[in-house]
Amino acid sequence: MAIDDLPPLRDVIARHNLSARKALGQNFLLDLNLTAKIARAAGDLAGADVLEVGPGPGGLTRGLLAEGARRVLAIEKDPRCQPALAEIAEAYPGRLQVIEGDALEIDPLEHLSPPIKIAANLPYNVGTELLVRWLTPKVWPPVWSTLTLMFQREVAERIVAAPGSKAYGRLAVLAQWRTDARIVMSLPPGAFTPPPKVSSAVVHLTALPEPRYPADPKVLERVVAKAFNQRRKMLRAALKGLHPQIEDLLVEAGIAPTERAEQIPLEQFCALARLVAAR
């Protein structure tokens, strides 16, 4: 089923000679029904500006526009994709702006107006770094209301992981402290060209008005990073050097010093961060 009057993505890729490049973390999703489904997972797009990183030939871009996004700002590093994206911009007058460059080096805010949503099939090589940046702005709530992002399945599971699981770590704590995060779609390798070696999943994160539990963001980040950097060690050893009385602070936060990081729920990490900051 066509979602617009533009050619199928396979034809676009062939016409513009857009073979995916491993160095850019590219895996193209060609099924426009799937890209439209991802766009719908982002919620009501009418009246919203959407930031998309790594649009490639524009499959998700077309889905976002077809689902009613007010405007899409697409940041694409690969200059080969520009002609294909220009064709989409022409088909949706005034609704698509494309910036050529590295998303890690571009501030998109001057090109966006609230409400802002972020939706992307993120390049595998920068996906986690971008997510951490979006989760750790200087001011909360952030400029975006939701993130709808495709990752390798393993990364998606780390974002939504519960304490006690092997996937639970720094990413889960950062994401769940300030957002509601859930996996909304799973995609097999065969959905992509070329097929990656792993499955993928789409995670939808909704920004909370304020963090679930009070804590200084920088202190919490330091505590969590130190705890999970040596996740096999007991916390009294992993957090050694964080504070002279770290064992006493752990006990005061309701954490046994012999526990390991993956056993500690978010609320207790926040309690420990408050005690470290206060002392």
C-alpha positions, 0 to 999 in steps of 0.5 A, a space after each residue: 500500500 502506497 503512503 504517498 505518490 512518490 516512488 517505492 524506496 527500492 526504486 529511489 535507492 537504485 536511481 540514486 545509487 544509494 548503497 548503505 555504508 557500514 562506516 556510517 552505520 546505515 541500514 535502510 528500512 525499505 517497507 513504507 508500511 513499516 516506516 508509517 507504523 513507526 511514525 504512528 508510534 510517535 503519537 499524534 504528529 499534527 501540530 508538532 515539529 519532528 527532528 529526524 536523525 539519519 533519514 537516509 533515502 527518506 523512508 521514515 521521513 515520508 512516514 512522518 510527513 504522511 502521518 501529519 507532522 507539521 514540519 520535519 527537520 532531517 539531519 543527514 551526514 551522507 551527501 549522497 542522500 540529498 537528492 532523494 530527500 530533495 524530492 520528498 521536500 518538493 512533494 511536501 512543500 514547506 514541511 521538510 528541511 534537510 541539514 547536511 552534517 553530523 547530528 553530534 555537532 549540530 544544534 537543531 533547536 534554532 530550526 524547530 518550534 515547540 511542540 517538538 518530537 524526535 523520531 529516528 532510525 538512528 545510525 547504529 554507531 551514534 544512537 546511544 550517544 545521542 540518546 544520552 544527550 537527549 536524556 541529560 539536558 541542562 534543564 528539565 523538562 526538555 524541549 522534546 516531548 517524546 522520543 521514538 527511536 530505533 536501536 539494535 534490540 540489545 540496546 532497546 532492552 538495556 533502556 527498558 531493563 528492570 533491576 536484577 536483569 543482565 541488561 539493567 545498567 546506566 542506560 536504564 537508570 538514565 532513561 527511567 529516571 526522567 521518562 516512561 520508556 517502552 518497546 513498541 515494535 520489533 523488527 527482524 534483520 530481513 526488514 533492512 537493506 542490507 540486513 544487519 546481524 542483529 534484530 532491531 526494536 523501536 523504543 518510545 520514551 515520554 518525558 516526565 514533567 519532573 524526574 521520578 525521584 529527586 537527585 542532582 543529575 550530575 551526582 546521580 550520573 557519577 554514582 551510576 557510572 562508577 557503580 556500573 563501570 565495575 558491575 561485578 564488584 560489590 558496591 562498597 568496592 565499586 564506589 570506593 573513592 566516591 566518598 570517604 564514608 561510602 559504606 555508611 552512606 550505602 546503609 543510610 540509603 537502604 543499600 547493603 554494601 555487599 550488593 552489586 549495581 544491577 540489584 539496585 532500583 532507581 529509587 535507591 540510586 537517587 537516595 544515594 546520590 542525594 546523600 553523596 551531594 549532601 555530605 
